[in-house]
Amino acid sequence: MGFPALGIDLLSNGAALTAAACLYTSNIAWTVLYDMIYAHMDIKDDAKAGIKSIALKHDADTKKVLTGLAAAQIGLLATAGAVSGAGPAFFVGSCGGAALALGIMIKRVNLKSVQNCWWWFVNGCWITGGVISTGLAVDYLIRLRNSTLTKVKSTQV
């Protein structure tokens, strides 16, 4: 996942390994969530063809499953942040923003409409990914500013 390029040895750094595992698993939950919405676009064809898709298996409970996947994604994302020492901007921006974006998507997506599923599949990932990225960027910029201020203060002493 790029950690060796950053000079981080996951095998000797338990916190980094935990953060990486949580982040990786969070992304799996996110992928399955979006795939489930995408699968609803083909649900009629799957039924006719006898394909046992995830959408058919959970058709009556899809929004509950999506909610569980979103909760898992956000929980794992938050755990990765906690283990890696992320700041409030990450938790509010990335975790809170993703929870809000996913909650709105799950509430509003019309799983019986191919066009609506497509819209949420295409745009929902950008919205959710955007808020996660924004939270990460703001957290980084705050840390950078604080570290710069600390260096300036230490040179003034």
N, C-alpha and C positions, 0 to 999 in steps of 0.2 A: 504493500500500500504506500510505498514511498518513504517509509520511516528510515531505511538505511541511507537514502539520499540525504536525509536530514542529520545523519550521524547518530541516530537513535537505535540502539540494539534492544529490540523487544524482548529477547530472551533473558537479558540481565536487568531489565527495568520493568518491574511488575506493574507499576502505575501506567506506564505507556502501553504495555500489553493489554491491560484491562480497558483502557480508553480506546485502543484500536479495535478490540473485540466488540465493545459496545457500539462504537461508531459503525463498524461493518454490519453488525446485526441490525442496527437501526435502519441502515440503508436497505437491507433485505426486506424488513417489514414495510418500508416505504414503497419498494418495488412491487411487492405482492399487492399492496393496497391499490396502486395505480393499475396493475394488471387486472385486478378484479373488476375495476370500472371498465377497462377496455374490453374484458371478456363479455360484459353485458351487451356489447354491440352485436355480438354473434350468437346470442343465447337462443334465438329461434332456429338458426341454422344448426347449431350444436344439437338441439333437441331432435331435429329432423334426421340428422346424420348419425345419431346415437353416440355422439361424443360426450364423455363425462367431464365437462368443464367445471372449473371452480365456481363459475356463475350459476350453473345448473344445480350444483351440489348445495349451494348456500342461498339459492334464489330468494326464499322467504325471509332469510335472516341476513341478507347482505349488508345492510346498514349497521347491524350489530357487529358483524365480523369486521367491517371497515373501521368502526369505532375502536374495537379491540386492537386492530393493527396500528391505528393512529396512536393509541395509548402506549403500546409497546414501543413504537418509534420514538415518541417524545420522551418516554421514561429512559430508554437506552441512550438517547441523545443527551439528556440531562445527567445521566450517570457518567457518560464520557466527559462531560464538562466538569462535573464535580471532581472526578479523579485527576483530571488534567489541570485543575486549579483555575477554571474559567471564572470570569467576573460577572457581576450583575447584568451587564449589557448582553452577555451571551444567554443567560437564563431568561431574561425578559424578552430580548429581541429574537433570538433563535428558537428557544423552546416555547416561550409564550406565543410568539408570532406564528410558529408552525402549528401549535395547538389551535389557535384561532383560525388560521387558513384552512386546516384540515377539517375542523368542526363545521365551518361554513360550507365547505365543499360537500361533506357527507350529508349535511342537512339539505342542501339545494340540488344535488345531482338527481336527475330523473332517470332511474335505471331502466325504464321502459322506453326511453327515447334514444335512438342511435346518435342523433345529432347532439343531444345534451351530454351524453356519455363522452362523445368525441371532444366536445368543447372542454369539459372538465379534465379529461385525460391530457389534452395538449396544454391547456393554460394552468391547470391546477398544479402541475409539477413546477412550472416557472414561478408561480406565486409562492408556493411553499419553499422551493429552493431559494427564491429571492430573499424571503424573510430570514431563512437560516443563514444565508451568506451575509446578509446585512448585519445580523447580530454578531456573527464572527468577526466581520470587518470592524465594527464599532468597538468590540471588546479588544481587538488587536490595537486599534488606534489609541484607545485609552491607556493600555499597557505601555505602548510606545511613548506616549506623552509623559506618563508617570516616570518611566525609566529615564527619559531625557531630563526631566526636572530633577530627579535624584542625582544624576551625573553633574548637572549644573550646580546644584547645592553643594555637592562634595568638593567641587573645584574651587568654590568660593570660601571654603573654610580654611 
